[in-house]
Amino acid sequence: MSNGIAVLIPCYNEAITIAKVVDDFHRELPEATIYVYDNNSSDDTAEIARAHGAVVRFEPRQGKGNVVRQMFRDIEADCYLMVDGDDTYPAEAAHALCNPILENRADMTVGDRLSNGTYAEENKRAFHGFGNDLVRAMIKWIYGYGFDDVMTGYRAFSRTFVKTFPALSEGFQIETELSIHAVDRRWRILDVLIAYRDRPEGSKSKLDTVGDGIKVVMMIGSLFKNYRSLKFFSLVALILAIIGLAFGIPVIFEYLQTGLVPRLPTAILAVRFIFLASLALVAGLILDSVAKSERRQWELTFYRETKSR
């Protein structure tokens, strides 16, 4: 039985824009069910969304990641289209994002705001572009996949992607987590070029550029450790080994020249750093085996989820 398209709109104080967003997606996707999850708004977001035909639900745990996690748990659909409620993403691109999912050509489509330059032209918030570029560069270096736009909130997903996604984020790190999960699990990813427009006057962004940016970088580091354990701990081991050698090589030269070790504390410190480097490498090898075992288990879960459809 087909469940069609679900439009997922996480919202927090979007009374200025939510009516237009809901109406636009009703126009472009009349067959879709539009869900607005209100995240403790203090304005009339929920009432306005309901009046315009959206299915309104409430999520008391603050943070976009919490909202998306609950959406993925609650809703059944063949295609999930996630979009922000701030009217910055064009509903006209909905078919371009959903069709590859419905035609089984992709598991996640990503609305790319950057490649056509509209984000740089429209976005008035300092450092947002820099933050996006930094996250893209980190993911490219760690995982070897280059996203055109990693922080976009406009994406579509298949049912199997949604139902096997282990959401850990609480806030705006959710887009980064979705991207890294898609790369690590080798989902089929398709970038779709979209236009971007800045928020209308009176509408305020909930994103804290510095605070949320730090959380995103920490999320990347945490997932790097979990998903690429050997690479992560090998890097740690290399850093520790370099420090140990920096302390130890002068001591070794002195010993070779004089037969003495006059700087015994330095020698002991060097040995400790080399020992820690060895421990880090061993930890990486063990956790890499655990990660591979977990990945095999996830693949089996994926097959079961696919078979149950």
C-alpha positions in Angstrom: 0.0 0.0 0.0 1.4 3.4 -1.0 1.7 6.1 1.6 2.7 8.8 -0.8 4.6 11.9 0.1 4.9 13.5 3.6 6.1 17.1 3.8 7.9 17.5 7.1 8.1 21.1 8.5 9.8 21.5 11.9 8.8 24.9 13.3 9.7 27.2 16.2 8.0 30.7 16.1 7.4 30.8 12.4 3.9 32.6 12.5 5.1 35.1 9.9 5.9 32.6 7.2 4.2 29.3 8.0 0.9 30.1 6.2 2.7 30.8 2.9 4.9 27.7 3.3 2.0 25.4 3.8 0.0 26.9 1.0 2.9 26.7 -1.4 3.5 23.0 -0.7 -0.3 22.3 -1.0 -0.1 23.9 -4.4 2.9 22.0 -5.6 2.1 18.7 -4.0 -1.6 18.5 -3.6 -1.4 14.7 -3.1 1.0 15.1 -0.1 0.3 15.2 3.6 1.9 18.3 5.2 3.0 17.8 8.8 4.0 20.8 11.0 5.7 19.9 14.2 5.5 22.8 16.6 8.6 22.9 18.9 7.3 25.0 21.9 6.4 28.1 19.8 5.3 31.1 21.8 3.4 32.6 18.8 0.5 31.3 16.7 2.5 29.0 14.4 0.4 25.9 15.2 -3.0 27.6 14.9 -2.0 29.2 11.6 -0.6 26.0 10.2 -3.8 24.0 11.2 -6.0 26.7 9.6 -4.2 26.3 6.3 -4.7 22.5 6.2 -1.5 21.1 7.8 -1.5 18.2 10.2 -0.1 19.8 13.4 1.7 17.9 16.1 3.8 19.0 19.1 7.3 18.1 20.2 8.2 19.4 23.7 11.9 18.5 23.6 13.5 21.7 22.3 15.8 21.5 19.3 15.5 20.7 15.6 17.2 17.3 15.9 14.6 16.2 18.5 11.8 17.3 16.2 13.2 15.5 13.2 13.8 12.3 15.3 10.2 12.3 16.3 8.9 13.0 12.8 10.9 10.0 11.5 9.5 7.8 14.2 5.8 8.9 13.8 5.2 9.3 10.1 4.8 6.6 7.4 5.4 7.6 3.8 7.1 6.5 0.6 9.0 9.8 0.3 9.8 12.3 3.1 10.4 15.9 2.0 11.9 18.0 4.9 11.8 21.7 4.6 12.2 24.6 7.1 9.2 26.8 7.9 10.9 30.1 7.3 10.0 30.4 3.6 13.6 30.4 2.3 13.2 27.3 0.2 11.1 27.2 -3.0 8.2 24.8 -3.0 8.6 24.7 -6.8 11.6 22.5 -6.4 9.6 19.8 -4.5 9.1 17.6 -7.5 12.8 17.7 -8.4 13.6 16.5 -4.9 10.9 13.9 -4.6 10.9 12.3 -8.0 14.4 10.6 -7.7 13.2 9.1 -4.4 9.8 7.9 -5.8 11.6 6.5 -8.9 14.1 4.7 -6.7 17.0 6.6 -8.2 18.2 8.0 -4.9 17.9 7.5 -1.2 18.5 11.1 -0.2 18.2 14.2 -2.4 19.9 17.5 -1.2 18.7 21.0 -2.1 21.8 22.7 -3.2 21.7 26.5 -2.5 25.3 27.3 -3.1 26.3 26.2 -6.7 24.1 28.8 -8.4 25.2 31.6 -6.1 21.7 32.5 -4.7 22.7 31.7 -1.1 25.7 34.1 -1.3 23.5 36.8 -2.7 20.5 36.4 -0.4 22.0 35.3 2.9 22.8 38.4 5.1 24.1 36.5 8.1 27.8 36.7 8.6 30.0 33.6 8.6 27.1 31.2 7.6 28.8 30.6 4.2 32.2 30.2 5.8 30.7 27.6 8.3 29.1 25.7 5.4 32.4 25.6 3.5 34.3 24.5 6.6 31.9 21.6 7.3 32.0 20.5 3.6 35.8 20.5 3.7 35.9 18.4 6.9 33.4 15.8 5.5 35.4 15.7 2.2 38.7 15.1 4.1 37.3 12.5 6.5 34.8 10.6 4.3 36.0 11.4 0.8 32.6 12.7 -0.4 32.1 16.3 -1.5 28.7 17.7 -0.8 27.7 20.8 -2.8 25.7 22.0 0.2 25.9 20.1 3.4 23.9 22.5 5.8 20.8 22.8 3.7 17.5 22.1 5.4 15.7 21.1 2.2 16.0 17.4 1.5 14.0 14.3 0.5 14.5 10.8 1.8 13.3 7.3 1.1 11.4 5.3 3.6 14.2 2.9 4.3 16.6 5.8 4.9 14.3 7.4 7.4 13.4 4.2 9.3 17.1 3.1 9.6 18.5 6.5 10.5 19.8 6.6 14.1 19.3 10.2 15.0 21.6 11.4 17.8 21.5 15.2 17.4 19.3 17.5 19.5 19.7 20.7 17.5 20.9 22.2 14.2 23.6 19.5 13.9 20.9 17.2 12.4 21.7 18.2 8.8 25.4 17.3 9.3 24.4 14.0 10.9 22.1 13.2 8.0 24.9 13.9 5.5 27.5 11.9 7.3 25.2 9.0 7.8 24.3 9.0 4.1 28.0 8.9 3.1 29.0 6.3 5.7 26.2 3.9 4.9 26.8 4.4 1.1 23.3 5.6 0.4 22.6 7.0 -3.1 22.9 10.8 -2.8 21.7 13.3 -5.4 22.3 17.0 -5.3 19.4 19.1 -6.7 20.0 22.7 -7.6 17.5 25.1 -6.0 17.1 28.8 -5.6 17.4 30.4 -2.2 15.7 33.5 -0.7 16.5 35.2 2.6 13.9 35.3 5.3 11.2 37.9 4.9 11.3 41.1 7.0 10.4 40.4 10.6 11.3 36.7 10.5 14.4 35.9 12.6 16.8 33.0 12.3 17.0 30.6 15.3 20.6 29.6 14.4 23.4 30.8 16.6 26.3 31.1 14.2 29.0 30.5 16.8 27.3 28.3 19.3 25.6 26.0 16.8 28.7 26.1 14.6 30.8 24.7 17.5 28.2 22.0 18.1 28.3 21.0 14.4 32.1 20.7 14.5 31.9 18.6 17.7 29.3 16.4 16.0 31.6 15.8 13.0 34.4 14.9 15.4 32.2 12.5 17.4 30.9 10.8 14.2 34.5 10.7 12.9 35.5 8.8 16.0 32.5 6.4 15.8 32.4 5.8 12.0 36.1 6.0 11.1 37.7 4.8 14.3 40.9 3.6 12.8 41.5 6.8 10.9 40.6 8.9 13.9 42.9 7.0 16.4 45.7 6.7 13.9 45.7 10.5 13.6 45.7 10.7 17.5 48.5 8.2 17.6 50.5 10.1 15.0 50.2 13.3 17.0 51.3 11.6 20.2 54.2 9.9 18.5 55.4 13.2 17.0 55.3 14.8 20.5 57.1 11.8 22.0 59.8 11.9 19.3 60.2 15.6 19.8 61.0 15.0 23.4 63.0 11.8 22.9 65.3 12.4 19.9 67.5 15.0 21.7 67.8 12.6 24.7 68.8 9.8 22.3 71.5 12.0 20.7 72.9 12.9 24.0 73.0 9.2 25.0 74.8 8.3 21.8 77.4 11.1 22.3 78.0 10.7 26.0 76.6 7.4 27.1 74.6 9.2 29.7 70.9 10.2 30.1 71.2 13.5 32.0 67.6 14.5 31.3 65.8 11.5 32.8 62.4 13.2 33.3 62.3 14.2 29.6 63.2 10.6 28.6 60.4 9.3 30.8 57.9 11.8 29.3 58.9 10.8 25.8 58.4 7.1 26.5 55.0 7.9 28.0 53.9 9.7 24.8 55.1 6.8 22.6 53.2 4.4 24.9 50.0 6.5 24.6 50.5 6.6 20.8 50.6 2.7 20.9 47.5 2.6 23.0 45.6 4.9 20.7 46.6 2.8 17.7 45.4 -0.4 19.4 42.2 1.3 20.4 41.6 2.3 16.8 42.1 -1.2 15.6 39.7 -2.6 18.2 37.0 0.0 17.6 37.4 -0.4 13.8 36.5 -4.0 14.2 33.5 -3.1 16.4 32.4 -0.5 13.8 32.6 -3.0 11.0 30.6 -5.5 13.0 28.0 -2.8 13.7 27.9 -1.9 10.0 27.2 -5.5 9.1 24.4 -5.6 11.7 23.0 -2.4 10.2 23.0 -3.9 6.7 21.0 -6.8 8.0 18.5 -4.4 9.6 18.3 -2.5 6.3 17.5 -5.7 4.4 14.8 -6.6 6.9 13.3 -3.1 6.5 13.4 -3.4 2.7 11.8 -6.8 2.8 9.0 -5.7 5.1 7.8 -3.1 2.6 
